[in-house]
């Protein structure tokens, strides 16, 4: 079937331009409508197209009645249905254009509709699609009209060339029969050319109207910004505000109840934790309903539809991650691997689980800023245990003196969950918390400390080294230590024979002090070394030095031969 009908989309676009044309028309004193000449021309083209389509439909029905081939009849029946539908659409467009844009569907009776849940869901998401189409309507219209304009222009040129050839052949036809045949052919091609020309002019007219600037760019930008601020953006802000206020008020109520329970020094019973979990879920649902209510009251179906899409996606995600949420619920109910009031190891440090919540509170009383807020997803990977009140939470405290495994001695200036800072020989040295613990720090300030030195005498004192000399050395060093300013911190003192070394007889000198003397650890070491040397000087004991004996094999052989 030849293309004799203007597509419905083109006519609907023409309707939009007719509104602009109508705005430019003037009315006289007696309200008589006067139109521009080009408007009348478009009216004539549209009416001519409708009449031509009706004639084609009549001819097609007559041809279908005369056809005996069932397959051809079925094809014609489908063509008749399509053509009838297009004529109805053209008639509606013509009446809407002629009546100034009145919606003809307002005067048609609607059939009783049955409930279809699929259609209802489509109706919910339809405004979103419509809005997206509206945002891209102008560029899509322009692109489509340009494509149609090129389409009709190409075929119009071909139709005019074909008609010219037919007219030329008709003028030179040698017989009346050929003249009559060419005359019928020229009539059909002339009708086809006129139809293509009408469609080309309608599309060109609509494209010109669409490309014509209606308002200044500044005015359009201002109106768009005003529409955004007073429309969708305002609705979004109101919905978020309503949800935040609803959830915030309920959260404050729950926090007040939790603080009252903790202030009394009681643990929350199991049913209270169940109520807390239910409260969190209900608070989230009420906040969601508040946002949806605001969007419904404001009539913003676009944002409401997007919110429903997000909820559907969240529901599908929840189905896959349900086991993880069940683990978190067990922890929140205090029946999981981590219990409230117990001790847990996190990042190599001990922490006390002070409170279980969506973000649980962990504290370490010996660390500066020793307070963590961990989500439930982190706690599900940990295991807590009960602890004794005498268990330390960290091996040191600030201002304690420590001795590390590499013999580094210093005072703790700062200790936090990430860093320990020591003052060593007047300078500050920083340790990552893991590296500090790996160095096995000895706390000299907490329970006291011991100073140990080794001291050796020459082998000539071998006969008295385990009796007289040991007692005299202990009396001398011990008496002088007690008389020193650090003597009040001395707790125990001992001198023992250690070993018979290669060139000396070694003593083991051991003294313990209380933690108050930890700041003098290195000086006490030096003091004890000095007292040992003073004791040797006082009793005439000889301190050996390292000796080396060299045996010369050649000289020994000579001596034996001599």
C-alpha atoms as one frame of an Amber mdcrd trajectory, in Angstrom:
protein
   0.000   0.000   0.000   1.399   3.360  -0.997   2.169   5.980   1.687  -0.825
   8.288   1.287  -1.279   9.090   4.990   0.708  11.509   7.127   2.123   9.659
  10.139   0.302  10.356  13.351   3.450  11.568  15.087   3.933  14.294  12.467
   0.389  15.553  12.926   0.697  15.579  16.691   3.821  17.690  16.363   1.921
  19.937  13.969  -0.718  20.315  16.663   1.892  21.823  18.970   2.842  24.329
  16.321  -0.815  25.119  15.650  -1.052  26.366  19.210   1.765  28.809  18.475
  -0.008  29.796  15.263  -3.244  30.332  17.141  -1.433  32.566  19.592  -0.452
  34.802  16.719  -3.988  34.982  15.313  -6.065  38.025  16.166  -9.700  38.429
  17.042 -11.946  41.237  15.919 -14.496  43.054  18.011 -17.160  40.398  17.410
 -14.661  37.584  18.393 -14.383  36.287  14.819 -11.193  34.230  14.418  -8.879
  35.357  11.625  -5.974  33.123  10.606  -2.839  33.688   8.594  -2.709  32.465
   4.973  -0.233  29.694   5.767  -2.623  28.358   8.450  -5.416  28.046   5.889
  -3.001  26.304   3.549  -2.132  23.713   6.187  -5.823  23.206   6.934  -6.446
  22.537   3.242  -3.550  20.082   3.035  -4.743  18.136   6.068  -8.345  17.930
   4.825  -7.143  16.869   1.394  -5.020  14.154   2.952  -7.968  12.834   4.995
 -10.222  12.794   1.906  -7.560  11.003  -0.137  -7.142   8.421   2.590 -10.895
   7.782   2.694 -10.957   7.303  -1.073  -8.059   4.835  -0.813  -9.856   2.973
   1.967 -13.038   2.756  -0.114 -11.090   1.470  -3.130  -9.232  -1.051  -0.979
 -12.450  -2.451   0.491 -13.987  -2.740  -2.958 -10.872  -4.512  -4.248 -10.956
  -6.884  -1.260 -14.546  -7.891  -2.088 -13.561  -8.732  -5.648 -10.512 -10.831
  -4.666 -10.889 -14.629  -4.486  -7.399 -15.396  -3.160  -7.703 -15.957   0.602
  -4.090 -14.962   1.340  -4.475 -11.718  -0.599  -7.782 -11.064   1.144  -6.129
 -11.528   4.560  -3.371  -9.097   3.612  -5.923  -6.533   2.442  -7.912  -6.989
   5.644  -4.863  -6.040   7.695  -4.215  -3.067   5.419  -7.822  -1.926   5.813
  -7.538  -2.104   9.607  -4.316  -0.100   9.559  -5.703   2.506   7.199  -8.915
   2.866   9.226  -6.915   3.428  12.391  -4.805   6.112  10.699  -7.895   7.878
   9.363  -9.381   7.963  12.863  -6.156   9.428  14.212  -6.059  12.004  11.414
  -9.663  12.968  12.123  -8.917  13.439  15.823  -5.885  15.563  14.986  -7.935
  17.640  12.532 -10.683  18.289  15.079  -8.188  19.193  17.822  -6.393  21.609
  15.475  -9.594  23.171  14.180 -11.114  23.553  17.683  -8.033  25.264  19.122
  -6.503  22.269  20.926  -9.604  20.829  22.666  -8.984  17.242  23.841 -11.522
  15.175  21.855 -11.058  12.216  24.215 -12.952  14.188  26.854 -16.131  13.665
  24.816 -15.666   9.960  24.176 -17.063   7.364  26.561 -14.516   5.053  28.167
 -15.102   1.351  28.422 -15.130  -0.212  31.853 -11.585  -1.196  32.715 -10.659
  -4.389  34.560  -7.965  -4.415  37.223  -4.606  -5.580  35.914  -1.685  -5.501
  38.328   0.813  -5.297  35.486  -0.896  -2.190  34.128  -1.022  -0.719  37.623
   2.738  -1.187  38.043   3.302   0.323  34.610   1.143   3.300  35.585   3.349
   3.864  38.648   6.557   3.987  36.608   4.997   5.706  33.587   5.546   9.258
  34.945   9.281   8.562  35.192   9.472   7.521  31.560   7.295  10.453  30.527
   9.514  12.890  32.420  12.657  11.482  30.853  11.059  11.732  27.445  10.013
  15.311  28.170  13.559  16.288  29.082  14.833  14.975  25.736  11.737  15.834
  23.706  13.040  18.886  21.846  16.332  17.389  20.522  14.569  14.147  19.621
  11.843  16.069  17.772  14.372  18.105  15.833  16.367  15.029  14.856  13.263
  13.102  13.800  11.839  16.022  11.793  15.123  16.533   9.980  15.205  12.851
   9.107  11.614  12.968   7.813  12.316  16.164   5.899  15.226  14.528   4.093
  13.090  11.416   3.506  10.215  13.339   1.881  12.543  15.682   0.002  14.329
  12.757  -1.666  11.066  11.084  -2.686   9.500  14.365  -3.817  12.411  14.971
  -6.181  12.092  11.440  -7.545   8.314  11.840  -7.980   8.733  15.135  -9.843
  11.342  13.580 -12.151   9.063  10.611 -12.805   6.071  12.877 -13.534   8.140
  14.965 -15.948   9.164  11.854 -17.855   5.562  10.637 -18.066   4.337  14.048
 -19.300   7.086  14.153 -21.939   6.202  10.669 -23.169   2.514  11.639 -23.255
   3.226  14.721 -25.387   5.059  12.587 -27.993   2.781   9.528 -27.893   1.944
   8.370 -31.491  -1.454   6.773 -30.760  -4.531   7.797 -28.744  -4.290   4.599
 -26.667  -0.808   5.496 -25.502  -1.943   9.055 -24.807  -4.771   7.725 -22.622
  -2.434   5.305 -20.793   0.133   7.999 -20.144  -2.662  10.303 -19.000  -3.784
   7.823 -16.292  -0.192   7.234 -15.229   0.488  10.975 -15.023  -2.632  11.423
 -12.883  -1.455   8.821 -10.370   2.051  10.266 -10.191   0.691  13.780  -9.851
  -1.402  12.673  -6.875   1.615  10.963  -5.357   3.748  14.079  -5.861   1.125
  16.341  -4.278   0.811  14.045  -1.277   4.592  14.004  -0.747   4.722  17.784
  -1.172   2.028  18.248   1.507   3.890  16.061   3.937   7.190  17.780   3.159
   5.661  21.217   3.755   4.068  20.131   7.056   7.328  18.716   8.350   9.276
  21.785   7.207   6.731  24.078   8.844   6.930  22.220  12.165  10.736  22.170
  12.049  10.859  25.922  11.397   8.511  26.617  14.295  10.519  24.343  16.596
  13.862  25.936  15.701  12.558  29.496  16.023  13.701  31.085  19.338  10.629
  31.823  21.435  12.304  33.404  24.475  15.710  34.772  25.321  18.194  32.266
  26.710  18.454  34.188  29.985  14.693  33.986  30.518  14.666  30.265  29.778
  17.541  29.635  32.162  15.847  31.660  34.878  12.556  29.843  34.421  14.316
  26.466  34.450  16.175  27.351  37.648  12.994  28.637  39.275  11.139  25.488
  38.252  13.914  23.320  39.664  14.120  25.153  42.996  10.379  25.414  43.505
   9.569  22.001  42.084  11.477  18.761  42.207  14.444  19.929  44.267  12.140
  21.394  46.903  10.155  18.159  47.019  13.333  16.162  47.465  14.552  18.389
  50.291  11.192  18.202  52.049  11.115  14.409  51.750  14.669  14.050  53.106
  13.890  16.485  55.919  10.747  14.582  56.886  12.616  11.259  56.932  15.516
  12.722  58.924  13.231  14.343  61.501  11.206  11.173  61.957  14.226   8.938
  62.373  16.084  11.524  64.479  13.270  11.931  66.996  12.870   8.182  67.376
  16.653   7.733  67.684  16.845  10.376  70.434  14.043   8.616  72.289  15.872
   5.302  72.079  19.178   6.891  73.114  17.553   8.475  76.151  16.174   5.093
  77.206  19.572   3.401  76.710  21.407   6.026  78.757  18.891   5.666  81.559
  19.507   1.907  81.605  23.292   2.320  81.628  23.198   5.074  84.253  21.559
   2.694  86.688  24.440   0.281  86.161  22.230  -2.474  84.824  22.632  -4.519
  81.716  19.786  -4.461  79.284  17.731  -7.655  79.491  17.126  -9.794  76.457
  13.584  -8.570  75.835  14.850  -4.978  75.927  17.347  -5.818  73.188  14.601
  -7.429  71.110  12.523  -4.287  71.504  15.547  -2.221  70.517  15.988  -4.214
  67.310  12.293  -3.895  66.478  12.508  -0.202  67.267  15.338   0.299  64.745
  13.381  -1.459  61.988  10.181   0.456  62.774  12.056   3.768  62.893  13.541
   3.133  59.444  10.116   2.173  58.017   8.415   5.220  59.543  11.114   7.504
  58.143  10.583   5.917  54.725   6.813   6.337  54.961   7.275   9.981  55.965
   9.324  10.659  52.831   6.764   8.864  50.652   3.917  10.795  52.285   5.594
  14.109  51.491   6.137  13.144  47.854   2.531  11.901  47.601   1.153  15.096
  49.126   3.281  17.207  46.784   2.138  15.131  43.802   5.707  14.392  42.665
   5.194  11.014  41.028   8.641  11.062  39.455  10.548  11.048  42.749   7.998
   8.699  44.276   8.517   6.236  41.436  12.291   6.487  41.759  11.975   5.834
  45.484   9.930   2.722  44.764  12.578   1.526  42.305  15.237   1.994  44.988
  13.111   0.036  47.455  12.672  -2.825  44.996  16.443  -2.927  44.420  17.057
  -2.844  48.187  14.638  -5.742  48.666  16.471  -7.825  46.048  19.805  -7.003
  47.680  18.431  -7.862  51.116  17.447 -11.292  49.870  21.059 -12.103  48.978
  22.614 -10.587  52.115  20.065 -11.928  54.610  22.517 -14.356  56.342  24.874
 -11.482  57.133  22.035  -9.424  58.607  21.000 -12.390  60.765  24.525 -12.544
  62.215  24.389  -8.838  62.982  20.980  -9.273  64.607  22.407 -11.980  66.903
  25.207  -9.641  67.967  22.725  -6.828  68.542  20.613  -9.137  70.732  23.759
 -10.025  72.763  23.572 -13.705  71.822  26.346 -13.673  69.217  30.115 -14.251
  69.422  30.640 -10.770  70.933  28.880  -9.932  74.199  28.383  -6.633  75.945
  30.740  -6.021  78.899  33.325  -8.567  77.726  36.873  -8.230  76.396  37.671
  -8.492  72.694  40.899  -8.212  70.689  40.673  -5.812  67.739  43.719  -4.775
  65.667  46.012  -6.452  68.221  44.676  -4.435  71.185  42.266  -5.436  73.957
  38.975  -3.532  74.103  35.987  -3.595  76.401  32.615  -3.872  74.664  30.786
  -1.072  76.422  27.562  -1.049  74.375  26.184  -3.005  71.411  24.287  -0.971
  68.845  24.204  -0.365  65.129  27.568   1.293  65.798  28.905  -0.417  68.926
  31.156   1.318  71.452  34.540  -0.200  72.394  36.811   1.426  74.987  40.370
   0.999  76.253  40.846   3.013  79.464  44.663   3.192  79.242  44.845   4.779
  75.777  44.342   8.411  74.951  41.142   8.730  72.868  40.692   5.009  73.485
  37.125   4.868  72.181  35.986   3.181  68.958  32.659   3.026  67.134  32.454
  -0.171  65.101  29.617  -1.314  62.833  27.984  -4.637  63.540  29.528  -6.114
  60.394  32.988  -5.724  62.007  31.946  -7.304  65.278  30.581 -10.441  63.602
  34.181 -11.472  62.788  35.397 -11.153  66.410  35.033 -13.263  69.551  34.864
 -11.803  73.054  35.506 -13.361  76.493  35.041 -12.554  80.116  38.018 -10.937
  81.844  39.481 -10.464  85.302  39.614  -7.040  86.889  43.409  -7.318  87.316
  44.081  -7.945  83.624  46.010  -5.047  82.053  44.513  -3.236  79.064  47.961
  -2.121  77.868  51.493  -2.869  79.108  52.298   0.791  79.806  50.768   4.072
  80.865  51.697   7.599  79.945  54.723   8.871  81.936  55.906   5.297  82.565
  59.540   4.382  81.855  60.043   1.388  79.576  62.909  -0.754  78.360  62.475
  -2.333  74.916  63.959  -5.553  73.586  66.619  -3.611  71.624  67.779  -1.989
  74.935  66.003   1.301  74.124  65.123   3.124  77.335  62.660   6.005  77.478
  59.549   7.577  78.962  56.074   7.124  77.428  54.849  10.559  76.345  51.716
   9.500  74.439  49.900   6.264  73.678  46.854   6.116  71.410  45.158   3.325
  69.424  47.602   3.966  66.550  50.862   5.335  68.024  53.147   5.159  71.071
  55.540   8.076  71.530  58.699   7.713  73.670  61.131  10.346  74.848  64.556
   8.744  74.376  67.687  10.743  75.371  65.768  14.023  75.011  64.304  13.215
  71.584  60.867  11.887  70.655  60.593   8.502  68.982  57.313   7.233  67.483
  56.289   3.580  67.254  53.326   2.075  65.502  51.231   0.260  68.056  52.025
  -3.147  66.568  55.769  -2.500  66.404  55.765  -1.252  69.994  54.061  -4.389
  71.291  56.377  -6.619  69.233  59.385  -5.052  70.996  58.228  -6.638  74.318
  58.339  -3.452  76.413  59.347  -3.822  80.087  57.489  -1.378  82.286  60.005
  -0.149  84.890  57.517   2.131  86.639  54.674  -0.250  87.331  56.035  -3.003
  89.617  59.654  -1.889  89.922  62.762  -3.121  88.123  66.072  -4.903  88.606
  69.575  -3.699  87.722  72.051  -6.474  86.959  75.783  -6.124  86.338  78.600
  -8.649  85.913  82.027  -7.986  87.439  85.241 -10.067  87.205  88.415 -10.480
  89.350  91.788 -11.921  88.484  92.503 -15.615  88.987  95.053 -14.859  91.685
  92.075 -14.341  94.052  90.743 -17.791  93.324  91.044 -19.081  96.914  88.885
 -16.317  98.483  86.532 -15.514  95.616  83.554 -17.581  96.827  83.839 -16.668
 100.496  85.629 -13.582 101.806  85.690 -11.563  98.605  81.969 -12.214  97.841
  80.956 -11.080 101.332  83.191  -8.017 101.305  81.969  -7.034  97.806  78.314
  -7.404  98.886  78.865  -5.357 102.070  80.653  -2.564 100.227  78.234  -2.167
  97.305  75.129  -2.745  99.448  76.107  -0.192 102.123  76.929   2.478  99.607
  73.700   1.854  97.667  71.616   2.239 100.829  73.451   5.445 101.715  72.809
   6.929  98.246  69.827   9.105  97.381  68.289   6.130  95.572  68.737   3.924
  98.586  65.199   4.620  99.797  63.903   2.881  96.669  66.159  -0.180  97.089
  64.110  -3.304  97.743  66.597  -6.154  97.508  70.311  -6.664  96.878  72.407
  -9.748  96.175  75.955 -10.674  95.048  76.647 -14.195  93.782  79.586 -15.900
  92.100  78.598 -16.393  88.469  81.259 -18.318  86.593  84.947 -18.922  86.014
  85.495 -17.260  82.657  88.508 -17.543  80.388  90.491 -14.736  81.992  88.420
 -13.716  85.057  86.299 -14.939  87.934  82.897 -13.264  87.388  80.395 -12.069
  89.972  76.653 -11.509  89.475  75.463  -8.266  91.166  71.669  -7.880  91.328
  69.605  -5.060  92.887  65.843  -4.365  92.706  64.236  -0.942  93.056  60.673
   0.329  93.265  59.032   2.063  90.289  59.706   5.533  91.718  63.370   5.192
  90.699  62.603   4.177  87.097  63.689   7.569  85.778  67.242   6.798  87.077
  67.625   3.323  85.580  70.726   4.098  83.510  72.376   6.099  86.319  71.843
   3.276  88.795  73.560   0.924  86.355  76.562   3.230  86.152  76.576   3.723
  89.929  76.779  -0.020  90.579  79.623  -0.401  88.092  81.501   2.402  89.832
  80.906   0.909  93.303  82.309  -2.411  92.122  85.508  -0.698  90.946  85.732
   1.256  94.253  85.455  -1.997  96.188  88.396  -3.447  94.245  90.479  -0.378
  94.978  89.559  -0.445  98.657  90.525  -4.133  99.156  93.368  -4.344  96.666
  91.676  -6.720  94.273  93.078  -6.879  90.784  90.766  -6.468  87.827  91.944
  -8.627  84.925  92.250  -7.560  81.341  91.751  -9.715  78.298  94.874 -11.823
  77.617  95.949 -13.697  74.509  98.481 -16.555  74.510 100.265 -17.227  71.196
 101.993 -20.622  70.773 104.786 -20.741  68.213 105.128 -24.291  66.899 108.688
 -23.879  65.460 110.153 -22.662  68.751 108.547 -25.538  70.654 110.104 -28.069
  68.216 113.534 -26.466  68.674 113.243 -26.596  72.448 112.329 -30.284  72.321
 115.227 -31.106  69.955 117.695 -29.167  72.188
